[in-house]
Amino acid sequence: MFRFAEPYYLYALLLIPTLIVLFVVYRRAQKRRLAKFGDLAIIAQLMPEASPKRVRNKFILLLIVVGLMVVALAQPQFGAKLREVKRKGIEIMLAVDVSKSMLAEDFKPNRLERTKYAASRLVEQLEDDRVGMIVFAGDAFIQLPITSDYVSARGFINSVSTDIVPVQGTSIAKAIELATRSYSENSNKSRALVIISDGESHDDDPVAAAQQAKESGIIIYTVGIGTPEGAPISINGEMMKDEEGNMVVSKLDEQTLQQLAVLTGGTYVRATNQSVGLDEILKRIKAMEKQEFNALAFAEYNDQFHYLVALALLILLIEFIMLDRKNRILSKISIFK
């Protein structure tokens, strides 16, 4: 596993574009000063040893040195040894609605993109918990099994789209039933299911599925994303229409989502354009009883910064040796002209 021990130093890489701008401004000012003495072409003939390309190349080498040293300060490391550790946390399963109605634009840019952003932020706030993800529309599939790998979790969240489930519709019951079978055996006291949907459930009984989930020790938290007034569904720039040619308007169905949360002792939150509501739900999840479970973690990391420092020093030495003017003796064999 690769990581930066001090990633905040990477912000210093912003120095590079700043230095480039300063260099360009300086060179232009230098040309303007020379232009006061006469034609630049004639001045260049009077200074045959001057080499603008060498000056530019030396500056590029210095930029590379700065970049390498900044990355070295961030302390790049590779995980060298895995070991099993004991952790206490909650197993959280995210069930994300990926039906076409999630493309409605009452949330900007649409319901699904706002959901993905909020879910990714939720994962960033986890510490000792485990997380998995189910995607559902007319059917439900496990997108990510329960894991402690938060980096992979964010990657899977970002890859979610409405094309990931071929069967259209919104079957919340199937999502709950699949989630019930997806927790580890030793997590019976610390199971949370977070359903993010517009609540438009079709042709199933999510309340019955929630009752079975409750018997398995699962607390369901629900997030209603959408507005009661609803919004049209845009697919590739065209508004979705029904068989009669009427524009389809997707509306939030809060009643179903509220029932699921109340039945299992969870909480229902209506999302807004300012906040999807997962921060509030995460606070309640963290108050649940935590379960101890085993997890694999990197116990040792090998520092890699010394390779970058050595390379930076080598490039700095080359920059120091390189003259900013042509050498009369070596001009015929010089690489930089």
C-alpha positions as CSV (number, residue, x, y, z in Angstrom):
1,M,0.0,0.0,0.0
2,F,1.3,3.5,-0.9
3,R,0.7,6.6,1.2
4,F,2.0,10.0,2.0
5,A,2.9,10.3,5.7
6,E,2.6,14.1,5.5
7,P,0.3,14.8,2.6
8,Y,-0.3,18.5,3.5
9,Y,3.2,19.3,2.2
10,L,1.9,18.5,-1.3
11,Y,0.1,21.9,-1.3
12,A,3.6,23.4,-1.8
13,L,3.5,22.1,-5.3
14,L,1.4,25.2,-6.0
15,L,4.8,27.0,-5.9
16,I,5.7,25.6,-9.3
17,P,3.1,27.5,-11.4
18,T,3.8,30.6,-9.4
19,L,7.5,30.3,-10.2
20,I,6.7,29.8,-13.9
21,V,4.7,33.0,-14.0
22,L,7.5,34.9,-12.2
23,F,10.0,33.5,-14.6
24,V,8.0,34.5,-17.7
25,V,7.4,38.0,-16.3
26,Y,11.1,38.4,-15.5
27,R,12.2,37.3,-19.0
28,R,9.8,39.6,-20.7
29,A,11.0,42.5,-18.5
30,Q,14.6,41.6,-19.4
31,K,13.8,41.7,-23.1
32,R,12.1,45.1,-22.7
33,R,15.2,46.5,-21.0
34,L,17.4,45.2,-23.8
35,A,15.1,46.6,-26.4
36,K,15.9,50.1,-25.1
37,F,19.5,49.7,-26.3
38,G,18.5,48.7,-29.9
39,D,17.2,46.0,-32.1
40,L,17.2,42.6,-30.3
41,A,18.5,40.7,-33.3
42,I,21.6,43.0,-33.5
43,I,22.1,42.8,-29.7
44,A,22.0,39.0,-30.0
45,Q,24.8,39.1,-32.6
46,L,26.9,41.3,-30.2
47,M,26.5,38.7,-27.5
48,P,27.1,35.3,-29.3
49,E,27.7,33.5,-26.1
50,A,24.3,34.3,-24.6
51,S,22.0,31.3,-24.7
52,P,18.3,31.9,-23.8
53,K,17.7,28.1,-24.2
54,R,20.3,27.4,-21.5
55,V,18.6,29.8,-19.1
56,R,15.3,28.2,-19.8
57,N,16.7,24.6,-19.4
58,K,18.4,25.6,-16.1
59,F,15.1,26.9,-14.8
60,I,13.2,23.7,-15.8
61,L,15.8,21.7,-13.9
62,L,15.2,23.9,-10.8
63,L,11.5,23.4,-11.1
64,I,12.0,19.6,-11.2
65,V,14.2,19.9,-8.1
66,V,11.5,21.9,-6.3
67,G,8.8,19.3,-7.2
68,L,11.0,16.4,-6.1
69,M,11.8,18.0,-2.7
70,V,8.2,18.9,-2.0
71,V,7.1,15.3,-2.7
72,A,10.0,14.1,-0.5
73,L,8.8,16.3,2.3
74,A,5.4,14.6,2.1
75,Q,7.2,11.4,2.9
76,P,6.0,8.8,0.4
77,Q,5.8,5.3,1.9
78,F,5.1,1.8,0.9
79,G,3.4,-0.6,3.2
80,A,5.9,-3.4,4.1
81,K,4.1,-5.7,6.5
82,L,0.4,-6.7,7.0
83,R,-0.8,-7.8,10.4
84,E,-4.2,-8.6,11.9
85,V,-5.5,-6.0,14.3
86,K,-8.5,-5.7,16.6
87,R,-10.9,-2.9,16.0
88,K,-14.2,-1.7,17.4
89,G,-16.6,-0.2,15.1
90,I,-19.9,-0.4,13.1
91,E,-20.6,-2.3,9.9
92,I,-22.3,0.2,7.6
93,M,-23.9,-0.8,4.4
94,L,-24.8,1.9,2.0
95,A,-27.7,1.1,-0.4
96,V,-27.8,3.6,-3.2
97,D,-30.7,4.0,-5.6
98,V,-29.5,4.1,-9.2
99,S,-32.8,4.1,-11.0
100,K,-33.3,6.6,-13.8
101,S,-35.4,8.8,-11.4
102,M,-32.1,9.6,-9.6
103,L,-31.1,11.7,-12.7
104,A,-33.8,14.2,-11.8
105,E,-32.3,17.7,-11.5
106,D,-34.1,19.1,-8.4
107,F,-30.6,18.5,-6.8
108,K,-27.7,19.9,-8.7
109,P,-26.2,18.5,-10.9
110,N,-28.7,15.7,-10.2
111,R,-29.8,13.4,-7.3
112,L,-27.3,10.7,-8.0
113,E,-24.2,12.9,-8.3
114,R,-25.1,14.7,-5.0
115,T,-25.5,11.2,-3.4
116,K,-22.1,10.1,-4.6
117,Y,-20.4,13.2,-3.3
118,A,-22.1,12.9,0.1
119,A,-21.4,9.1,0.4
120,S,-17.7,9.7,-0.5
121,R,-17.5,12.3,2.3
122,L,-19.1,9.9,4.8
123,V,-16.4,7.3,4.0
124,E,-13.7,10.0,4.6
125,Q,-15.0,10.4,8.2
126,L,-14.9,6.8,9.1
127,E,-12.1,5.5,11.3
128,D,-12.5,2.0,12.8
129,D,-15.8,1.1,11.1
130,R,-16.3,-1.1,8.1
131,V,-18.3,-0.1,5.0
132,G,-19.9,-1.8,2.0
133,M,-22.2,-0.7,-0.8
134,I,-25.3,-2.0,-2.6
135,V,-26.7,-0.5,-5.7
136,F,-30.3,-1.0,-6.6
137,A,-33.0,-0.2,-9.1
138,G,-35.4,-3.0,-10.3
139,D,-32.8,-5.4,-8.8
140,A,-30.0,-5.1,-6.3
141,F,-26.3,-6.0,-6.5
142,I,-23.4,-5.7,-4.1
143,Q,-21.1,-3.0,-5.5
144,L,-18.6,-3.4,-2.6
145,P,-18.5,-6.1,0.1
146,I,-18.0,-5.0,3.7
147,T,-14.4,-3.8,4.0
148,S,-12.0,-1.5,5.9
149,D,-10.4,-0.3,2.7
150,Y,-11.8,3.2,2.5
151,V,-9.7,4.1,-0.6
152,S,-11.4,1.3,-2.5
153,A,-14.7,2.3,-1.1
154,R,-14.5,5.9,-2.4
155,G,-13.4,4.5,-5.8
156,F,-16.4,2.2,-6.0
157,I,-18.7,5.1,-5.0
158,N,-17.4,7.4,-7.7
159,S,-17.9,4.7,-10.4
160,V,-21.7,4.3,-9.7
161,S,-24.0,5.2,-12.5
162,T,-27.6,4.5,-13.5
163,D,-26.4,2.0,-16.1
164,I,-24.9,-0.3,-13.5
165,V,-28.2,-2.1,-12.8
166,P,-29.8,-3.3,-16.1
167,V,-33.3,-3.8,-14.6
168,Q,-35.1,-0.5,-14.1
169,G,-37.6,0.3,-11.4
170,T,-37.0,0.9,-7.7
171,S,-37.0,-2.2,-5.5
172,I,-36.0,-1.1,-2.0
173,A,-37.1,-4.5,-0.6
174,K,-34.5,-6.3,-2.7
175,A,-31.8,-3.9,-1.5
176,I,-32.8,-4.6,2.2
177,E,-32.9,-8.3,1.6
178,L,-29.5,-8.4,0.0
179,A,-28.0,-6.2,2.8
180,T,-29.4,-8.5,5.4
181,R,-27.3,-11.3,4.0
182,S,-24.2,-9.2,3.5
183,Y,-22.9,-8.5,7.1
184,S,-20.2,-10.5,8.8
185,E,-21.3,-13.1,11.3
186,N,-19.8,-11.4,14.3
187,S,-21.4,-8.0,13.7
188,N,-24.9,-8.8,15.0
189,K,-24.9,-5.9,17.5
190,S,-23.5,-3.3,15.2
191,R,-25.3,-3.3,11.8
192,A,-26.4,-0.1,10.1
193,L,-28.0,0.1,6.7
194,V,-28.2,3.6,5.1
195,I,-30.7,3.8,2.2
196,I,-30.4,6.8,-0.1
197,S,-33.4,7.0,-2.5
198,D,-36.2,9.1,-3.7
199,G,-38.5,6.5,-2.1
200,E,-40.5,5.6,-5.2
201,S,-40.7,1.8,-4.5
202,H,-42.5,-0.3,-7.1
203,D,-44.0,-3.8,-6.9
204,D,-42.5,-5.0,-3.6
205,D,-43.0,-4.7,0.1
206,P,-40.0,-2.9,1.7
207,V,-41.7,-2.8,5.1
208,A,-41.8,-6.6,5.3
209,A,-38.1,-6.7,4.3
210,A,-37.3,-4.1,6.9
211,Q,-39.1,-6.2,9.6
212,Q,-36.8,-9.2,8.7
213,A,-33.8,-6.8,8.8
214,K,-34.8,-5.7,12.3
215,E,-34.9,-9.3,13.5
216,S,-31.3,-9.6,12.2
217,G,-30.2,-6.7,14.3
218,I,-30.0,-4.1,11.5
219,I,-30.9,-0.5,12.1
220,I,-32.1,1.2,8.9
221,Y,-31.3,4.9,8.4
222,T,-33.0,6.5,5.3
223,V,-32.2,9.6,3.3
224,G,-34.9,11.0,1.0
225,I,-33.3,12.8,-1.9
226,G,-35.6,14.8,-4.1
227,T,-38.4,17.2,-3.6
228,P,-42.2,16.6,-3.1
229,E,-42.9,18.8,-6.1
230,G,-40.5,16.6,-8.2
231,A,-38.5,17.3,-11.3
232,P,-38.3,16.0,-14.8
233,I,-35.7,13.3,-15.6
234,S,-33.0,14.3,-18.1
235,I,-31.2,11.5,-20.0
236,N,-28.4,12.6,-22.4
237,G,-30.0,16.0,-22.6
238,E,-33.5,14.8,-23.4
239,M,-36.4,14.7,-21.0
240,M,-37.8,11.3,-20.2
241,K,-41.4,10.7,-21.3
242,D,-44.0,8.0,-20.7
243,E,-45.7,5.8,-23.3
244,E,-48.3,8.5,-23.9
245,G,-45.6,11.1,-24.6
246,N,-46.1,13.0,-21.3
247,M,-43.0,14.2,-19.5
248,V,-42.1,12.0,-16.5
249,V,-41.8,13.9,-13.2
250,S,-40.1,12.1,-10.3
251,K,-41.3,13.0,-6.8
252,L,-40.0,12.2,-3.4
253,D,-41.9,9.5,-1.5
254,E,-41.1,10.2,2.1
255,Q,-43.7,7.9,3.7
256,T,-42.0,4.7,2.7
257,L,-38.6,5.8,3.8
258,Q,-40.0,7.1,7.2
259,Q,-41.7,3.8,7.8
260,L,-38.5,1.8,7.3
261,A,-36.5,4.0,9.7
262,V,-39.1,4.1,12.4
263,L,-39.7,0.3,12.3
264,T,-36.0,-0.5,12.9
265,G,-35.2,2.3,15.3
266,G,-33.3,4.4,12.8
267,T,-33.7,7.9,11.5
268,Y,-35.2,9.5,8.4
269,V,-33.5,12.6,7.0
270,R,-34.8,14.7,4.0
271,A,-31.8,15.8,1.9
272,T,-31.5,19.4,0.8
273,N,-29.3,21.1,-1.8
274,Q,-27.1,22.3,1.1
275,S,-26.7,19.0,2.8
276,V,-27.7,15.4,1.9
277,G,-28.0,14.6,5.6
278,L,-25.4,11.8,5.9
279,D,-23.4,13.8,8.5
280,E,-26.4,13.8,10.9
281,I,-26.9,10.1,10.2
282,L,-23.2,9.3,10.8
283,K,-23.4,10.9,14.3
284,R,-26.3,8.6,15.2
285,I,-24.5,5.6,13.8
286,K,-21.4,6.4,15.9
287,A,-23.6,6.3,19.0
288,M,-24.5,2.7,18.3
289,E,-22.9,-0.2,20.2
290,K,-19.6,-1.1,18.6
291,Q,-18.5,-4.6,17.8
292,E,-14.9,-5.9,17.9
293,F,-13.7,-7.5,14.7
294,N,-10.5,-8.4,13.0
295,A,-9.0,-6.4,10.3
296,L,-5.8,-6.4,8.2
297,A,-3.6,-3.3,8.5
298,F,-0.2,-2.3,7.4
299,A,2.0,-2.3,10.6
300,E,5.2,-1.1,9.0
301,Y,5.9,1.4,6.2
302,N,9.2,1.9,4.3
303,D,10.1,5.5,3.6
304,Q,10.9,6.3,0.0
305,F,11.8,10.0,0.2
306,H,15.6,9.4,0.2
307,Y,15.4,8.3,-3.5
308,L,13.7,11.6,-4.4
309,V,16.2,13.6,-2.4
310,A,19.1,11.8,-4.2
311,L,17.6,12.4,-7.6
312,A,16.9,16.1,-6.7
313,L,20.6,16.6,-5.6
314,L,21.8,14.9,-8.9
315,I,19.6,17.3,-11.0
316,L,20.8,20.2,-8.9
317,L,24.4,19.3,-9.5
318,I,23.7,19.2,-13.3
319,E,22.0,22.6,-13.1
320,F,25.0,24.0,-11.2
321,I,27.5,22.6,-13.8
322,M,25.5,23.8,-16.7
323,L,26.5,27.3,-17.7
324,D,23.9,29.9,-18.8
325,R,26.3,31.0,-21.6
326,K,27.8,29.1,-24.4
327,N,31.4,27.9,-23.8
328,R,33.7,29.0,-26.6
329,I,35.8,25.8,-26.4
330,L,32.9,23.4,-26.0
331,S,30.4,25.2,-28.2
332,K,30.8,22.7,-31.0
333,I,29.9,19.7,-28.8
334,S,27.5,21.3,-26.5
335,I,24.2,19.6,-26.1
336,F,22.4,22.8,-25.3
337,K,22.8,25.5,-27.9
